Amino acid sequence: MVNPLQRLVQMPGPDLALNDVTLPDGRRADIGFKAGRVVHIGALETADENIRCHGMLLIPAATDMHVHMRGGNQAEKEDWHSGTMSAIAGGVTLVVDQPNTVPALTSSSRFTNRVKEAVTNACCGFAINAGVAPEADLSSLWSAGAMAFGEIFAGPSSYGEALSSDDLAQALQAISHMDGLATIHAEEVRPSLAETMATHDSNRTPQGEADAVRKVCQLNSSGCQLHFCHMSTARAIEVVLEQRRQLNGITRDKHSNSKIFRTSFEVTPHHLLLAIQDFLPDDACTKVNPPLRDKKIQEGLWNMWDQIDVIASDHAPHTAVEKALDFPNAPSGIPGVETMVPLLLAEVLRRKLPVSSLIEKVSRRPCEILGLQPAGFLPGERADFALYSRKITLTDPRELHSRAGWTPFKGYPAIFPELVVMEGRIVFHNGEFLNQGSRWYPGRGYHAVD
């Protein structure tokens, strides 16, 4: 049987060419890469290395702007090596790590050490956000290379304490003066004990999520650029969109002339695909903040598909032992960076949604919000791509690469990439990792120190 991804070495030209791929608009073409950039789309016979793809679907690799890579003294849950291998195997070549590590990234020295840890161990591109707390030196964190600030907790979560209204308002003003981005975890949390998924949901209600978004926007008197994390309800999204209209929507970044969404938001695959009714009432594997909702609210999220800015995984791995604890004592969070695109690609094809809409949410829009050059098909764009067949498989936790070793998506239909290219180099092919290497993407406030 002929391998559809047979590798052929030919004469000099582009560094790498993928021949006979299917583009998102349905056209079939060859695409060539050189020096980490796209150099040609069309008919191309000669490259240093050619791979025949026989009509397989090629899409730009994803940027996951919300992951928790753990590491340090939480390495038993995940570390930079296992977490970024998981990302690559899911078609993600750039991740943005959140700062609620242990200890939190609230000083420039901790931030710098976190970067060093990632540079040494990561297998893909990465950026790191800065922690926001009353004691945090936001200016030095910005100069140290923070991509953004937060997620800032307007409601408490695992390893994250909520800021008071006064502290949050002051932080937003400081971030605005630095022309930075604030990413927000918006919830109202009742103090009662949650013993089941249903009581966890009632402690962190859809209305409370919408009210928290509105409150944060009211505190944002300086007009700081806001990005709301993991919106779980259409009601909360409508509040974000209302605020966007009031702030005149989209402006231009004066540094790069790229689009800036003054108020943006993300939705996770678990809120789109998992519902309370799908699991036993006390199944702590699905305990997450914000909680899973019921099927009616979940379908309301799908009805907002065209309005969703970003899909992000909120990859938050915990060990199977921790998640097997009784519901009140189990930590919140689930792994998801490897399954994010494969699950949604299968769902997009099933619902007959345009693949281009998925690309917009997982690849182009996150980079626009962060001020990064996106991966894409235009000459000169970053040559990060993932190649997919249209063969649907059932998600098997034994085949995933996160150190967590489990997933709530066991048995869910997905289409995993067969080949991943990062900066014009093959980094994943038929289950094998190649050419591993990291790249740090510092934020625009970075001041290099010799």
N, C-alpha and C positions, 0 to 999 in steps of 0.2 A: 504494500500500500504506500502511495506517495505521501510524504509529509507535506501538508499544505503550507508549512512555513519553512520549506527547504532552503538552506542558506547556500548562497553561491558567491564565490569570490571572482570578481571581474577586473577590468582595467581601471586605472585611476579616473577620478571625476569627483563627484560629491563623496563625502566620507561614507554615507549610508543612503541607500534608496529602498523604499518599500514599494514594490511593484504591484499594480492591479489591486489597489485598495478601493473600497467603497467609501466615498465621502458622505458626510451627514446629509447632503442634499440629494443623494442617490447616484451621483456621477461616479464613474470608475476612472482612476488615474494612477500615475506614479507620483511619488513625492520624494524629494531629495533633501538631505541635510548636510551642512558643512559648518564646522566650528560652532556647533551648538545652535545653529539657526536654520530655519527653512530657507532653501535657495531655489527650489523649483517645484512646480506642480504641473503635470501634463504627461507627455510621453518621455520616458527616460530609460535608456538601456544600460548606461554605463555608470558605475560607481565603484568605490573601493570595496564595498560590500553591498550586494543586492539580496533582498528577501522577497520571494514570490508569495503574495498574500491571497490570491484567488478570490477577490471580491469581499474579503472580510472587512468589517466596519472599523474605520479609523476615526477616533475622536481625540481632541486635545486632552491631555492628562488633567486631572482635577487638582485644585488647590483646596485643601480642607482647612478653613480658617478657625476651627475650634476643636483642638485635641488636648488631651492631658497625657503627656508621655511619661509621667511618673519619674522613674530613675531615682538616683540618690538612695535615701533610706527607704524608698518605696519600690525598689527594683524588683521585689518579688511579684508585684502586680504587672509591671511593664518596665522596660528601659528604652533608651533611644534606639538601640539596635533592633530589638524585637518589634517595637512600635513602628519604626520606619520601614522595616521589611514588610510588615503587615500593610502599610500604606501603599508601597510599590505594588504588592501583589493584588491590590484593589484598584490599580490605575490612578493612584494619587502620588504626585511627585513633589509636592510642596505642602508642608503642614505648618500651622501656627499654634504654638504651644501656649497654654494658659498658665498664669503665674501663681495659682493657689497650690503650689508645691509645699512640701514640709521640709524646712521652713519656707514661708512665702517669699516671693521675689520683690521685696520692698526696699532693697538697697542696691546700689550699683555694684558692690562687690559680689553679692549673691547672684545678681544678673549675669555678671561677667563669668562667674564660675559655671553658671548654667550653660552659657554659650560654649565654653570650653568643653564641657561634658558632651554637648551635642556634636560639636565639630569632630571630636574623637570617635564617636560611636554611631552617629546617624548614617543612614544609607540614602537619604534623599534631601532635597532642599528643605530648609526650615527657617522660620522666624519665631521670635519669642516675645510675648507681651509682658508688660510690667504690672506688678501688683499695686493696688491702690488701698491705702490704709492711712489713718491719721499720722502715723510716724513715717510714712514713705516720703523719700526725697524724689519727687516726680521729675524735677529738672535734671538731676544727675542720671536717672533711669532713661530719660529721653536721649540724653547725650551718649549714654552707653550703648544705644542701639535698639531700644524697645520699638517693636513694630506698632503697637497700640497700647492702650491702658485698659487692663481688665481681662477677663470679665470682672466687672465691678458688681458686687453683690448688693442689690436693693432688696434681697430676700436671702436668708441663710441657706447654705447647702453644704455638702461634704467638703471639709477643709476650707470653708469660706464663710466669714462672718459678715453680716449685713452692716453697711455704713449707715450712720444716722443721716437724717435729712440735711442737717447743717454741714456735716463732713462731705456728703455727696455734692452739695451745691458748690462748696469751695473747691473740691477736686475738679469738677466740670469746668469751673472758671479758669483754674490753673492749666488744665489740658487745652482749653480753647486758646489761651494766650500763647501756647506753644504750637498751635495749629496741628494738634494731635487728634487722634480718634479714641473715643471712649466706648468700650463694649460693655453692655449692661445685662446682668441677670436680673430680670424683673419679676418678682413675685411678692404677694402678701401671704404670710404664713401664720396660721393659727397655732397657738401653743399646745394644743391637745395632742395626746399620743396617737400615732398612726399604727394600727395593728394589722391592717389589710390594705390592698390596693385602693379599695373604695374610700376608706377613711383618709388615706394619704391624699387622694384626689380632693376630698372635702376640706382638708386642711390647707390646700393650695389650689383654690378654686379658679375656674376660668375668669370669673368676674374680678377676682383679686389680681390676676395677671394683667388684665386690661387696665385696672385702676393703677397698678404699679407703673405701667408704661406711661400713663397720663401724668402721674405724679413726677416721674423722672423728667419728663418734658417740661413740666411747669418749673422744676428746679433749675432747668438749663437756661438761665437768663442770659448767659453769654453767647448762646448759639453754638455751643460745642458740637462737633460732628459726632453723632450717636449711631451705634449699631446695637440692635437688640438681639440677644442670643436666644436660641431654641424656643421660638414662639410656638405654643402648643394649641392655640385656638384661633379661629377666624376673627373672633371678637377682639383679641389683642392686636391682630394684624390690622384691623380696620382703624384702630387708634393710631398705630404707627403711620398708616397711609394718610390719615387726617393731619397728623403733625407734619408730614412731608409736604402736603399741599400748602400748609401755612408758612412753611420755610422756603417756598418756591422751588421745591424738588431738587433739581440737579444743578450743581455749579461746576466750575473747572478748577482743578488743582493748579495753583500758580507755579508749582515746582516742575510739574511734568506735563501740564495741559491735558491730563486725563480727566475723565468724568469723576466727580465726587458726589456721592449720595449723602446729603446732610443728615438724613435719618433713614437708616436701612435696617434690615432684619434677616434672620436666618430661621429655617425650619429643619428639623432632623428627620432622618428616615424612620426612627422609631416612633415618632409622633404621627407620621404618615401611614405606617404599616402595622403597628401594634396597637391593640385596644384592650381595655380592661376585661372585656368579655372573653378574650382569647386565652386567658390564663386562670389558674386557681387563685382564689381570693388572697391567699397569703404567700404567693410566689414572689420571694424577694429578688429573684433574678431580674424581674422587670421593675424593680423600685428605682425610680429616676426622678430628678427634679428639672423642670416641672413634671408632674406625674403623667403617666399614660391616661388618656381620656376614653370616653365611651365611643362606640362606633359612629354615632350621629355627629359628634364633634369632630371625629377623625375625618369623616366624609366632607365636613365643612372645610377642613384644611385642603383637601383635594380640589374643592370648588374654587379655592384661591390660587390654584397652581400658577396661573398666568401672572399673578401679582407678586409671587414669592421672589425675593431678591436672590437669596443664597440658600443652598442646601449645605449643611455642615453636619459632621457626625456627632459632635460632643463625645468623642471617643474617651471614655472614662473607665478604664479597666480596673476591676477588683478580682481577687482570687476567688475560685469556686468555693473555697472553704468560707470566706467572708460572706459570700452571697447565699450560702446555705444556712446562715444564722436565722433565728426567728425574725420576722419582719421588722419589728421596732429597732432591732440592733444591727441589722444588715446595712451596709453603706449604700448610698444612692449612686447610680451610674452604671453604664453598660459599655462594652467595647463596640466599636462600629466603623473604624476608619477603613478596614479592608472590605466590608460589605456595603458601604455607602453607595458607590456607583453601580456595582453589579446588581444589587437589589432593585435600584430605581431604573436601571436600563431595562431590566426584565419587565418592570411595571409600566414604564413608558411605552414599550412595544405592545404590551397587552392592552393598554388603554388607547392605543393608536394616537398618542401624543407625539409631536415632532421631536426627534432626537435633539434638534438645535435648541429646544427649550431646556433640556437637561444640561447641555453644554454651557448655556448661558448661566445657569445657577451654580454649577460646580466648578467651572473653569474661568469664564471671562469675568463675571460680575464680582467674585471675591477679589480678584486682582485689581479691578477698577476701584473697589472700595479701599483697598490697602495701598493703592498707588504703585502697584507693581505691573511690569509688562506681562500680559497674559501669554500663555501658549496659544498658538493658532496657525492657520494655514497661509497667512500673508507672508511674502518674502521678508526675511529679517526678524520674524517673530520667534519666540523661544520654541525650540524643537523638542517639546515634551508631549508625547502621544501614547495612547493605549489602543491596542488592536483587539477587536472582539469578533468571535463568531456569533451567530444568532442561536447557538445551542444553549438552551436553558438547562441548568443543573440545579439540584437541591442543595442548599447550603449545609455543609458538614463541618462542625467545629473542629474535627480532627485534621482538617486540611487547611485551617487558618493558621496564621503565623503570630498572632498576639500571644504574649506570655500568659494572658488570662486563661486561655484554653477552653472557653465556653462562649456561647452566643445565644441570645433569645430568639435569633432568626433560624435556629435549626430546622431544616426541612423547607425553608422558604425558597421560592424560585429565584434564581440569580443567573447572571451571565458574567463570568469572571474573565479578565483579559488573558490572552495567550502570549502577548508580547507587550513590553512597556519600554519606551524610549525616553530618556532624560538627557537634555542638552545634547541631542543628536547621537547618543550612545545607547546601545541596548543594555538595559539593566535587569530585565526579567524576560525569560523566554522558556516556554513550556515547563514552568515550575522551577526553573533554575535561576538563581540570582547571579548577575554578572556585573563587572565594572563598578563595584560599589564605591560610593564617595558622597560626601556631604557638601552642601553649600549654604552658608549663612546669608540670609536676606535681612540686613539691619534696616530699621526705620529711618525716615528721612531726617530725624534729628541727630543722627549718629555723628559723633566727632571722634575720628580715629586717634588713638594715642600711640605714638612711636615707642 
